[in-house]
Amino acid sequence: MKKYLFLAAASAALFTLEANAAEGGKKKAPFAAADTDNDGKVSQTEFVAAVKNRMDETAAKAKFAEIDADKDGSLTRREFAGAVAEKRGGKKKKDEAK
């Protein structure tokens, strides 16, 4: 039961990840919002910071490890989109998979 609740909370945090851009107050896509250094990948530090209002650091690190399929210490758009698609029930947008 605890594992299910943890996964549900972690998935919810990932799914609802949004941030305002510094310019114009426009909302960024979840991946772009998390990728604060704009290097095309999300580090564990970036991920933990992005979800800090939705889960604690330990839960965020565990979710990151779960999503990081190739275990290279960063999330690609594909890994990130896969986690979002899983939360949405297997559907993902074409541009999220790139």
Beta strands, then each sheet from edge to edge (+ up, - down):
strand 1: 19-20
strand 2: 27-28
strand 3: 42-43
strand 4: 74-75
sheet 1: 1+ 2-
sheet 2: 3+ 4-
end
